[in-house]
Amino acid sequence: MSDTALLVIDVQESFRHSTYWSDADLAPFVERLQTLIDGATARAIPVLQVFHTAEVGPFSLASGHVRTLSPIVIQPDAVFHKTKHSALVGTGLDTWLTQHGIRRLIVSGIRTEQCCETTTRHASDRGWAVDYVTEATLTFAMTHPGGQHFSPAEIKTRTELVLAGRFARIATVEAALAGAELASAA
């Protein structure tokens, strides 16, 4: 078994029911994420799916929206539910990773600058090597309290800036999968 795991964070229908949802970047995100999932599966890299949950609204289990975002196809090795930004808080994910000898994480999912970035920082601080695959993350436009508008591309650039070399290696889908192969061969 690989010592690398793929985290697919919050790739769920709940987001389609949020006021900020936009399909603008959905097609390239879906293509890159599906390529990453399929590549991990083909290389026997565990695929771990994480869902964000809340007590009410579209992220509540009762809503029926806490399920894989269509048209993503995934057969995860394990599924975790979280209520915090980091997938490593209160989910049992950290225990699973340790028990399975995972030393490197590949991070993907929704939202680039929130749960994906937070999980990356937390994982790095806890000792895991992290490949952050920005092209397999999705986010939405935001407006600063001062009025400045930030596009998804600008948010992704900022996330790469603050993570690169400090908390993660910024990687393409192909580089992350190749890195997992090299780590497993070592």
C-alpha positions in Angstrom: 0.0 0.0 0.0 1.1 3.5 -0.7 2.3 5.8 2.0 0.4 8.6 0.3 -3.3 9.4 0.5 -5.6 11.6 -1.6 -7.9 13.8 0.4 -11.1 14.9 -1.5 -12.4 17.6 0.8 -16.0 18.9 0.7 -16.7 17.9 -2.9 -20.4 17.9 -2.2 -23.8 19.0 -3.5 -24.3 21.2 -0.5 -22.4 24.0 -2.3 -24.8 24.1 -5.2 -27.4 25.4 -2.6 -25.2 28.2 -1.3 -25.7 31.8 -2.3 -22.2 32.1 -3.7 -22.2 29.0 -5.9 -21.0 29.6 -9.5 -20.6 27.1 -12.3 -17.9 29.3 -13.9 -14.9 27.2 -13.0 -16.8 23.9 -12.5 -15.9 22.1 -15.8 -12.0 22.4 -15.4 -12.2 21.5 -11.7 -14.3 18.4 -12.4 -11.9 17.3 -15.1 -8.8 17.8 -13.0 -10.3 16.3 -9.9 -11.6 13.2 -11.7 -8.2 12.7 -13.3 -6.6 12.9 -9.9 -9.1 10.5 -8.3 -8.7 8.0 -11.2 -4.9 8.3 -11.1 -4.8 7.7 -7.4 -7.1 4.7 -7.7 -5.0 3.2 -10.5 -1.8 3.6 -8.3 -3.4 2.0 -5.2 -3.3 5.4 -3.4 -6.0 5.5 -0.8 -8.8 7.9 -1.7 -10.3 9.5 1.4 -13.5 11.5 1.1 -14.4 14.2 3.6 -17.8 15.9 3.9 -18.5 19.1 5.8 -21.7 18.9 7.9 -23.7 21.4 9.9 -26.8 21.1 12.0 -29.0 23.1 9.6 -29.1 24.2 6.0 -27.6 22.6 2.9 -24.7 21.1 4.9 -27.0 19.3 7.3 -27.3 15.5 6.8 -31.1 16.0 6.8 -30.9 18.2 3.7 -29.9 15.3 1.5 -27.1 17.5 -0.1 -24.2 16.0 1.8 -23.3 13.7 -1.1 -20.7 13.7 -3.8 -20.9 16.6 -6.2 -22.2 15.5 -9.6 -20.6 14.4 -12.0 -17.6 13.3 -9.9 -17.3 9.5 -9.6 -15.5 8.3 -6.5 -15.2 5.1 -4.6 -13.4 6.2 -1.4 -11.4 3.9 0.8 -12.8 5.7 3.8 -15.3 8.6 4.4 -15.1 11.2 7.2 -17.5 13.9 8.3 -16.3 17.2 9.7 -17.8 20.2 11.4 -14.7 22.4 11.4 -12.5 23.8 8.6 -9.7 21.3 9.1 -10.4 17.7 8.1 -8.1 16.7 10.9 -10.3 18.1 13.7 -12.7 15.6 15.3 -13.1 13.3 12.4 -10.7 10.4 13.2 -8.9 11.1 9.9 -5.6 11.6 11.7 -5.9 8.3 13.4 -6.7 6.6 10.1 -3.7 8.1 8.5 -1.4 7.1 11.3 -2.7 3.5 11.4 -2.2 3.2 7.7 1.4 4.5 7.6 0.5 7.6 5.5 3.3 10.1 5.4 2.2 12.3 2.4 -1.1 13.8 1.6 -2.5 15.1 -1.7 -5.1 17.8 -1.0 -8.0 18.6 -3.3 -11.5 19.8 -2.9 -13.8 22.8 -2.2 -13.0 25.7 -1.1 -9.4 26.4 -2.0 -8.8 29.0 0.7 -10.9 27.6 3.4 -11.1 23.9 4.2 -8.4 22.8 1.7 -5.9 25.4 2.9 -6.8 24.9 6.6 -6.4 21.2 6.3 -3.0 21.7 4.5 -1.6 23.9 7.2 -2.8 21.6 10.0 -1.4 18.5 8.2 1.9 20.2 7.7 2.1 21.3 11.3 1.3 17.7 12.3 4.2 16.3 10.3 2.7 15.1 7.0 4.2 16.2 3.7 1.6 17.8 1.6 1.1 18.2 -2.2 -1.5 20.9 -2.7 -3.2 20.5 -6.1 -4.7 23.9 -6.8 -6.1 22.9 -10.1 -8.1 20.2 -8.3 -9.6 22.8 -6.0 -12.6 25.0 -6.5 -13.6 28.3 -4.9 -15.8 31.3 -5.6 -15.5 35.1 -5.8 -15.3 37.0 -2.6 -15.5 40.6 -1.6 -13.2 42.1 1.1 -15.0 44.1 3.9 -13.3 47.1 2.4 -15.0 46.5 -0.9 -12.2 44.9 -3.0 -13.4 42.0 -5.1 -11.3 38.9 -5.5 -11.8 36.4 -8.3 -11.4 32.7 -7.8 -8.1 32.9 -9.8 -6.8 35.6 -7.5 -7.8 33.6 -4.4 -6.0 30.6 -5.8 -2.9 32.6 -6.5 -3.0 34.0 -2.9 -3.4 30.5 -1.5 -0.5 29.2 -3.4 1.6 32.1 -2.3 1.0 31.5 1.4 1.3 27.7 1.2 4.2 27.1 -1.1 7.4 26.1 0.5 6.0 26.6 4.0 3.1 24.2 4.3 3.0 22.4 1.0 4.5 21.7 -2.4 2.2 23.2 -5.0 1.7 20.5 -7.6 -0.3 19.7 -10.7 -2.3 16.5 -10.8 0.4 14.8 -12.8 3.2 16.0 -10.4 1.3 14.9 -7.3 0.7 11.4 -8.7 4.3 11.1 -9.9 5.5 12.2 -6.4 3.3 9.6 -4.8 4.9 6.9 -7.0 8.4 8.1 -6.1 7.6 8.2 -2.4 6.2 4.6 -2.5 9.3 3.3 -4.4 11.7 4.8 -1.9 
